[in-house]
Amino acid sequence: MSFIRKKVSAYPWPVEVRKPSEEVIGEFEIHKFTIRFKRLAKKELSEFQGKEDYEALKTIITGWSDIKDEEEKDIPFSQKNLKDFSEDVDFVQGVVSAFQKFYAMADEKN
């Protein structure tokens, strides 16, 4: 397959968020969804490390799917919703962990 260099590339990637269970004491529930991660240039990747949560998420996320509210309605991707989610420690941790895997696996295959 030929290498095609795109100016902006974004790819769907699975994310798992662990949240404390409301029903089982001392256990976690795993919630799964898909994030569309932007592939960063080298400079952007090194600058990513020092950013605040919202700015970091805004840099790497271009969309999502399978994120729902308590009534099982889809929560659309928007900057306002992303800002709200940036305050959720479990969400941020799950997304950053998935983003690290997104880059680590690419490095392993090279």
C-alpha positions, 0 to 999 in steps of 0.5 A, spaced: 500 500 500 502 506 498 503 512 503 499 517 502 500 523 506 494 527 509 494 534 512 489 532 517 488 525 519 483 522 524 482 515 526 476 512 530 479 508 536 476 504 542 476 508 549 474 504 556 472 509 562 472 505 568 467 508 573 466 506 580 460 502 580 453 505 583 451 498 585 457 493 587 461 496 593 468 497 591 468 495 584 468 499 577 464 498 571 467 499 564 464 504 559 466 503 552 465 508 546 469 510 540 473 517 539 475 520 533 483 521 534 487 526 530 494 524 528 498 529 531 505 532 528 511 531 532 511 538 535 504 538 536 505 531 540 510 534 544 506 540 546 500 536 548 503 534 554 503 540 558 496 542 556 490 543 561 485 537 560 480 541 555 485 544 551 488 537 550 482 534 549 480 539 544 487 538 540 486 530 539 478 529 539 475 530 532 468 526 534 465 521 538 460 515 538 456 511 543 456 516 548 449 517 551 446 521 557 442 517 562 436 517 558 440 513 553 440 519 548 446 520 544 450 526 546 453 529 540 460 531 539 461 539 540 466 543 543 461 545 549 460 537 550 467 536 550 468 542 555 463 539 560 466 532 559 473 535 560 471 536 568 470 528 568 476 525 571 474 518 569 473 520 562 479 524 561 483 519 564 480 513 559 481 518 553 488 520 555 490 512 556 486 510 549 490 516 546 497 513 549 495 506 546 493 509 539 500 512 539 504 506 542 501 501 537 503 505 531 510 505 534 510 498 535 508 496 528 514 501 525 
